[in-house]
């Protein structure tokens, strides 16, 4: 207190600007070098990259010289990321002052704006005129961004323990998170109390990461995956399991299939989980602006299920594999799979918003956490079967006005339109090959450690075919072992040998 008694004679607010600056510099030199040394070192050290640290230091000195010397007043200048990363509690005084921050007195919530504030301090050359969240959401995030977010989550865990505040319960990121990073967060206990996780950008996790998350984060209530890396079948199966729709008998039969990843969802103990896979702007009822025949309406729900109806009759049903903004223009790429159709099981459709943006729906998560969402009128163009499209279109085909669709309602409850439950939807997505990708079959190994060790290895087509043959051999040995398998060298007999063996057994039965 002896160092800050300069304000007893005259208020600094009446000094000239030059005197104020000189007084602040003098006060900084007079401040003790005890527990505040690390604090001011952080604040002053960050000024080379941004003016935030220098501004915070001058603001603190201004409070000291004005008679309002209080660490609590300093916290009033900070946003959440600054409070967590720059002012970790180092002594009782700082810890007591930190409790005055309104967002540190309750369970921690990290939203998209907090992540954008955090990334704005990084020495990246972000494009001008474009929000940072839009940049990181459109592509796989660089390693430096993931490390910075990890640092923030570790700081949040440390601060919550030292202050006795609630742990992180909501995390919304404008990016996708790859499997290794997600596993590291879980092992460090950063997501142990998480109730809501929203990954609102392109990328992971994949099915393997989703199953790991479902097994380890037992308190999750809301999960948003907009990156398109996880399959529709895994999300449908996870939500069905969380609602208690999948019995033990069903899982025993499901383990006999070739799928290696999805059966792990049996160990998920989540209750009442709500999964969102489609951005909020696309959920609802869509109808063509110029109907060609009858009254046509398409229904899309947040989980990615859709129903196409014409004149109140169901024509097609299916699931959305992904809905992502194009990297080549202002349109979106909608990848859908129709269930129970053999002629055109999948399609890639381009959607170009043609109206002015509107306000995002508060009850659902928007792409990258934007407050504005695309127009409720889009122009559609069918590219063709999505499995046959090698390169994404670089130009929009610009069809006529007859291809425009309008969202006529936000409401969509597919259970009211079709008598399928969540179990039937999950079974249909799995059996029809809704996500007929290799990752559903061989992504990862049986243990999580083996998954991490082999995550960087990509199997060739020959290896995958050989793996299929080995799986078939194991299934045959388990279900119908032959004499040759039991007493021989363990090889699987050929079809001719099996037929001969059957004839011998049939002749033996007749003789007895």
PAZA-320859 format. One line per field, with one value per residue (C-alpha): x, y, z; chain; residue number from 1. Coordinates in steps of 0.05 Angstrom, whole numbers, plus 5000, padded with zeros to 4 digits. Example, Ala and Ser with C-alpha at 12.3 -4.5 7.8 and 13.67 -1.06 7.14 Angstrom:
BEGIN
c1: (5246	5273)
c2: (4910	4979)
c3: (5156	5143)
kette: (A	A)
nr: (1	2)
END
This chain:
BEGIN
c1: (5000	5059	5075	5007	4995	5009	4936	4925	4941	4906	4864	4900	4839	4854	4926	4948	4956	5032	5031	4983	5030	5090	5054	5033	5105	5129	5076	5096	5168	5147	5102	5129	5159	5125	5064	5049	5113	5086	5021	5053	5104	5047	5011	5072	5100	5038	5042	5091	5037	4977	4959	4914	4968	4993	4922	4906	4969	4953	4882	4906	4955	4899	4857	4916	4930	4857	4847	4808	4866	4831	4848	4774	4768	4821	4780	4723	4766	4777	4739	4737	4797	4841	4818	4835	4901	4932	4909	4914	4907	4977	4961	4901	4891	4888	4843	4795	4794	4782	4718	4690	4690	4617	4634	4680	4627	4585	4599	4645	4616	4662	4625	4646	4658	4708	4746	4747	4774	4828	4849	4851	4911	4950	5004	4966	4952	4877	4842	4814	4739	4726	4709	4760	4706	4689	4762	4773	4705	4716	4778	4814	4844	4920	4958	4973	4899	4885	4943	4916	4847	4878	4916	4852	4816	4874	4873	4798	4807	4862	4824	4760	4797	4834	4773	4724	4681	4642	4678	4668	4597	4588	4639	4623	4678	4675	4717	4722	4766	4807	4805	4875	4860	4792	4822	4876	4822	4784	4847	4865	4796	4779	4711	4691	4634	4613	4539	4541	4592	4582	4632	4608	4661	4688	4725	4726	4712	4700	4659	4717	4723	4648	4646	4705	4670	4604	4638	4680	4635	4577	4543	4533	4462	4471	4520	4528	4571	4568	4635	4610	4664	4620	4568	4493	4488	4533	4494	4427	4452	4481	4416	4377	4423	4416	4340	4342	4315	4370	4364	4420	4393	4397	4469	4488	4461	4494	4563	4560	4567	4632	4625	4681	4668	4593	4585	4626	4567	4535	4580	4554	4516	4488	4416	4370	4425	4404	4447	4447	4481	4449	4458	4398	4382	4366	4320	4246	4198	4219	4174	4188	4168	4140	4108	4111	4061	4021	4040	4112	4144	4212	4221	4291	4304	4367	4390	4394	4332	4288	4222	4198	4123	4078	4004	4010	4040	4111	4154	4224	4260	4334	4389	4436	4508	4535	4516	4578	4592	4630	4703	4694	4635	4575	4535	4527	4540	4484	4502	4442	4428	4359	4339	4309	4325	4370	4367	4397	4421	4459	4459	4502	4459	4484	4444	4454	4419	4387	4356	4381	4407	4362	4370	4395	4348	4365	4342	4392	4465	4484	4544	4607	4561	4540	4484	4460	4442	4431	4367	4303	4302	4354	4367	4382	4423	4432	4503	4493	4508	4555	4597	4614	4635	4711	4719	4671	4641	4680	4622	4548	4506	4457	4391	4327	4277	4239	4292	4282	4259	4231	4231	4158	4165	4216	4176	4196	4178	4191	4158	4092	4099	4124	4113	4188	4221	4294	4313	4282	4318	4385	4374	4355	4416	4462	4431	4425	4497	4478	4551	4584	4654	4713	4718	4654	4689	4762	4773	4814	4831	4800	4834	4841	4917	4920	4874	4922	4983	4951	4911	4963	4965	4921	4906	4909	4852	4888	4896	4822	4800	4846	4817	4747	4768	4797	4733	4691	4736	4729	4653	4650	4694	4650	4583	4595	4663	4679	4720	4778	4779	4777	4833	4870	4915	4858	4848	4778	4753	4733	4662	4675	4701	4641	4593	4630	4628	4553	4541	4582	4544	4477	4495	4517	4451	4412	4452	4436)
c2: (5000	5047	5042	5064	5124	5172	5185	5215	5287	5294	5251	5225	5237	5312	5304	5318	5258	5260	5261	5202	5161	5180	5163	5095	5080	5100	5058	4997	5006	5013	4952	4894	4834	4781	4742	4795	4785	4727	4764	4826	4785	4751	4815	4852	4793	4787	4859	4840	4799	4840	4903	4864	4854	4925	4952	4908	4931	5004	4993	4961	5018	5068	5033	5034	5108	5126	5097	5036	4987	4920	4857	4845	4907	4880	4818	4862	4878	4806	4757	4684	4661	4717	4701	4628	4632	4698	4700	4631	4637	4643	4666	4677	4749	4731	4672	4715	4767	4714	4693	4761	4744	4729	4669	4637	4636	4584	4520	4536	4546	4555	4580	4594	4668	4649	4605	4661	4710	4658	4647	4721	4727	4675	4700	4676	4716	4709	4731	4801	4810	4737	4714	4668	4617	4613	4599	4543	4512	4503	4460	4413	4456	4462	4430	4498	4513	4446	4457	4525	4498	4442	4494	4531	4468	4450	4520	4515	4450	4480	4544	4507	4463	4520	4565	4510	4529	4482	4444	4451	4431	4460	4463	4491	4493	4522	4463	4388	4349	4289	4224	4229	4298	4276	4216	4259	4306	4247	4216	4283	4287	4352	4326	4286	4332	4353	4357	4389	4380	4417	4407	4456	4451	4404	4342	4290	4252	4188	4129	4103	4170	4174	4106	4125	4189	4153	4103	4154	4215	4187	4253	4278	4302	4340	4323	4360	4332	4373	4353	4295	4246	4201	4158	4166	4094	4106	4168	4132	4072	4115	4153	4087	4058	4119	4113	4039	4015	3963	3899	3851	3799	3850	3865	3791	3783	3847	3824	3768	3819	3844	3912	3923	3994	4000	3941	3980	4026	3972	3994	4066	4083	4150	4164	4207	4233	4281	4280	4333	4320	4372	4448	4484	4522	4458	4426	4430	4423	4442	4448	4468	4539	4515	4445	4400	4348	4347	4375	4354	4364	4339	4332	4336	4328	4346	4273	4270	4229	4253	4233	4254	4259	4275	4285	4261	4195	4173	4166	4158	4157	4164	4194	4253	4231	4302	4374	4418	4485	4480	4500	4529	4575	4600	4536	4474	4401	4355	4281	4235	4161	4132	4071	4010	4034	3996	4042	4105	4092	4157	4226	4289	4353	4424	4477	4551	4600	4655	4700	4744	4709	4702	4694	4627	4582	4584	4514	4481	4491	4531	4519	4547	4580	4637	4683	4688	4628	4618	4638	4597	4594	4551	4530	4456	4418	4342	4322	4247	4186	4211	4148	4161	4234	4237	4312	4362	4411	4477	4513	4514	4490	4548	4513	4551	4577	4512	4480	4528	4502	4541	4522	4527	4506	4491	4433	4362	4300	4240	4193	4227	4214	4143	4087	4073	4079	4097	4024	4013	4074	4049	3979	4007	4052	3994	3941	3984	4007	4079	4094	4041	4062	4020	4058	4024	3956	3964	4032	4019	3956	3921	3964	4039	4035	3994	4045	4101	4062	4042	4105	4131	4066	4063	3993	3977	3945	3878	3880	3897	3840	3793	3817	3803	3732	3721	3747	3700	3642	3657	3662	3596	3562	3589	3572	3506	3474	3416	3354	3383	3445	3405	3355	3387	3448	3497	3517	3528	3475	3493	3491	3425	3393	3418	3387	3321	3322	3335	3277	3231	3252	3244	3174	3157	3180	3137	3075	3083)
c3: (5000	5011	4938	4914	4959	4903	4894	4964	4942	4875	4830	4769	4726	4728	4705	4633	4589	4592	4668	4670	4626	4668	4732	4705	4684	4753	4787	4746	4769	4842	4844	4886	4851	4894	4871	4818	4780	4739	4727	4699	4661	4625	4612	4589	4549	4507	4482	4427	4393	4411	4449	4498	4551	4549	4552	4612	4648	4637	4660	4724	4738	4725	4778	4827	4818	4822	4890	4867	4876	4869	4833	4827	4785	4739	4726	4702	4640	4621	4579	4598	4558	4587	4657	4649	4610	4635	4707	4736	4812	4841	4912	4957	4936	4862	4876	4916	4861	4808	4843	4825	4751	4734	4690	4742	4797	4761	4721	4663	4594	4534	4472	4401	4415	4470	4421	4370	4422	4439	4367	4352	4398	4359	4310	4249	4187	4187	4123	4128	4125	4145	4215	4246	4262	4188	4171	4222	4209	4134	4138	4186	4241	4244	4302	4333	4340	4373	4422	4440	4454	4495	4535	4549	4573	4619	4647	4658	4696	4739	4755	4772	4822	4856	4860	4879	4819	4775	4721	4647	4628	4558	4502	4434	4382	4311	4286	4284	4332	4307	4346	4379	4407	4432	4467	4499	4527	4556	4588	4620	4651	4614	4592	4653	4675	4605	4592	4523	4467	4401	4345	4292	4238	4185	4208	4263	4304	4264	4286	4329	4364	4375	4408	4453	4473	4487	4533	4572	4578	4617	4632	4561	4546	4480	4425	4359	4302	4239	4209	4167	4190	4233	4199	4204	4227	4287	4309	4301	4339	4395	4405	4403	4456	4501	4498	4517	4450	4438	4478	4497	4448	4392	4408	4411	4341	4318	4340	4288	4232	4201	4234	4284	4309	4318	4366	4417	4427	4468	4526	4523	4587	4565	4583	4540	4495	4439	4376	4322	4255	4210	4217	4245	4181	4142	4194	4179	4121	4050	3990	3917	3899	3832	3843	3782	3803	3867	3935	3952	4020	4046	4121	4152	4227	4267	4270	4194	4179	4122	4091	4021	4014	3955	3964	4036	4012	4030	3968	3997	4063	4078	4120	4109	4105	4109	4096	4088	4057	3992	3990	3920	3926	3967	3961	4005	3989	4012	4011	4023	4023	4007	4047	4013	3943	3896	3835	3866	3937	3945	3914	3918	3915	3912	3950	3935	3982	3940	3993	4049	4113	4173	4248	4271	4310	4385	4401	4352	4336	4274	4230	4264	4316	4269	4293	4221	4178	4103	4069	4075	3998	3962	3890	3883	3831	3831	3813	3813	3856	3910	3909	3836	3845	3850	3853	3884	3833	3828	3794	3809	3750	3758	3742	3730	3781	3777	3821	3880	3947	4006	4080	4100	4172	4225	4254	4236	4276	4232	4282	4268	4193	4193	4244	4251	4319	4329	4328	4259	4233	4260	4231	4163	4161	4179	4135	4072	4076	4088	4103	4061	4080	4100	4166	4191	4183	4200	4232	4293	4332	4391	4444	4448	4453	4389	4356	4371	4348	4282	4268	4220	4178	4117	4092	4019	3980	3980	4056	4065	4020	4058	4123	4097	4079	4148	4181	4139	4157	4232	4225	4189	4241	4298	4266	4229	4242	4196	4208	4171	4215	4279	4263	4207	4202	4214	4141	4115	4066	3995	3969	3935	3999	4037	3987	3989	4065	4064	4017	4062	4124	4088	4065	4136	4165	4115	4132	4206)
kette: (A	A	A	A	A	A	A	A	A	A	A	A	A	A	A	A	A	A	A	A	A	A	A	A	A	A	A	A	A	A	A	A	A	A	A	A	A	A	A	A	A	A	A	A	A	A	A	A	A	A	A	A	A	A	A	A	A	A	A	A	A	A	A	A	A	A	A	A	A	A	A	A	A	A	A	A	A	A	A	A	A	A	A	A	A	A	A	A	A	A	A	A	A	A	A	A	A	A	A	A	A	A	A	A	A	A	A	A	A	A	A	A	A	A	A	A	A	A	A	A	A	A	A	A	A	A	A	A	A	A	A	A	A	A	A	A	A	A	A	A	A	A	A	A	A	A	A	A	A	A	A	A	A	A	A	A	A	A	A	A	A	A	A	A	A	A	A	A	A	A	A	A	A	A	A	A	A	A	A	A	A	A	A	A	A	A	A	A	A	A	A	A	A	A	A	A	A	A	A	A	A	A	A	A	A	A	A	A	A	A	A	A	A	A	A	A	A	A	A	A	A	A	A	A	A	A	A	A	A	A	A	A	A	A	A	A	A	A	A	A	A	A	A	A	A	A	A	A	A	A	A	A	A	A	A	A	A	A	A	A	A	A	A	A	A	A	A	A	A	A	A	A	A	A	A	A	A	A	A	A	A	A	A	A	A	A	A	A	A	A	A	A	A	A	A	A	A	A	A	A	A	A	A	A	A	A	A	A	A	A	A	A	A	A	A	A	A	A	A	A	A	A	A	A	A	A	A	A	A	A	A	A	A	A	A	A	A	A	A	A	A	A	A	A	A	A	A	A	A	A	A	A	A	A	A	A	A	A	A	A	A	A	A	A	A	A	A	A	A	A	A	A	A	A	A	A	A	A	A	A	A	A	A	A	A	A	A	A	A	A	A	A	A	A	A	A	A	A	A	A	A	A	A	A	A	A	A	A	A	A	A	A	A	A	A	A	A	A	A	A	A	A	A	A	A	A	A	A	A	A	A	A	A	A	A	A	A	A	A	A	A	A	A	A	A	A	A	A	A	A	A	A	A	A	A	A	A	A	A	A	A	A	A	A	A	A	A	A	A	A	A	A	A	A	A	A	A	A	A	A	A	A	A	A	A	A	A	A	A	A	A	A	A	A	A	A	A	A	A	A	A	A	A	A	A	A	A	A	A	A	A	A)
nr: (1	2	3	4	5	6	7	8	9	10	11	12	13	14	15	16	17	18	19	20	21	22	23	24	25	26	27	28	29	30	31	32	33	34	35	36	37	38	39	40	41	42	43	44	45	46	47	48	49	50	51	52	53	54	55	56	57	58	59	60	61	62	63	64	65	66	67	68	69	70	71	72	73	74	75	76	77	78	79	80	81	82	83	84	85	86	87	88	89	90	91	92	93	94	95	96	97	98	99	100	101	102	103	104	105	106	107	108	109	110	111	112	113	114	115	116	117	118	119	120	121	122	123	124	125	126	127	128	129	130	131	132	133	134	135	136	137	138	139	140	141	142	143	144	145	146	147	148	149	150	151	152	153	154	155	156	157	158	159	160	161	162	163	164	165	166	167	168	169	170	171	172	173	174	175	176	177	178	179	180	181	182	183	184	185	186	187	188	189	190	191	192	193	194	195	196	197	198	199	200	201	202	203	204	205	206	207	208	209	210	211	212	213	214	215	216	217	218	219	220	221	222	223	224	225	226	227	228	229	230	231	232	233	234	235	236	237	238	239	240	241	242	243	244	245	246	247	248	249	250	251	252	253	254	255	256	257	258	259	260	261	262	263	264	265	266	267	268	269	270	271	272	273	274	275	276	277	278	279	280	281	282	283	284	285	286	287	288	289	290	291	292	293	294	295	296	297	298	299	300	301	302	303	304	305	306	307	308	309	310	311	312	313	314	315	316	317	318	319	320	321	322	323	324	325	326	327	328	329	330	331	332	333	334	335	336	337	338	339	340	341	342	343	344	345	346	347	348	349	350	351	352	353	354	355	356	357	358	359	360	361	362	363	364	365	366	367	368	369	370	371	372	373	374	375	376	377	378	379	380	381	382	383	384	385	386	387	388	389	390	391	392	393	394	395	396	397	398	399	400	401	402	403	404	405	406	407	408	409	410	411	412	413	414	415	416	417	418	419	420	421	422	423	424	425	426	427	428	429	430	431	432	433	434	435	436	437	438	439	440	441	442	443	444	445	446	447	448	449	450	451	452	453	454	455	456	457	458	459	460	461	462	463	464	465	466	467	468	469	470	471	472	473	474	475	476	477	478	479	480	481	482	483	484	485	486	487	488	489	490	491	492	493	494	495	496	497	498	499	500	501	502	503	504	505	506	507	508	509	510	511	512)
END
